[in-house]
């Protein structure tokens, strides 16, 4: 099998949050049942084609979530799992929290998109706790999604505010799931973790050679 060389978009800066959300949205297959994690991944809802037949699931009990609500659309009883007011699409349905988690654990979701503190080159995910004694743990449904969704995508910045990479040889934070991440979408590029290293699919505002100098993982040619 021929593996395409990474596409380097060096004539532009790294992706903004909205550009990153749109980039992830392009890779979600039409007709998919999808859960968008709390935080940046919720922005993906704004970039999904209306005619794609993609059904958004929320762990607080909704199928058929639409984009974020604004102005007169805001209903305080209609929110996503992050408490953000949202709209509903025609045919939307509501159900008990336990039923929502049964959907997640039962393998009924095609895709979930989660944030991350760290992703290892094997595809291990750490996204619920940094281990800091002062940090507030936020498990939510992340573990259920990590093992229950058929495909797990991560949307995050590649580096922390201190410049530390989030793509690492091994996670040092408490794990959410092992070997569960299919693709990592970041402001600097799109990465595919695997047993032999990380394959770079695209870069933005940086070259693969420059990434090798900043990341501590093996980037495959």
Secondary structure, DSSP 8 states (H G I E B T S, - for coil): ------EEE-SS----HHHHHHHHHHTS-TT-EEEE-SSGGGGGGGGS-TTS--EEEETTTEEEEEEE--GGG--TT-B-TTS-BEEEEEEEEE--HHHHHHHHHTT--SEEEE--SEEETT--EE-S----TTS----TTHHHHHHHSSEEEEE--SB-TTS-BSEESS--S--SBSS-EEEEE-SSEEEEEETTEEEEEEEESS-HHHHHHH-SS-EE-
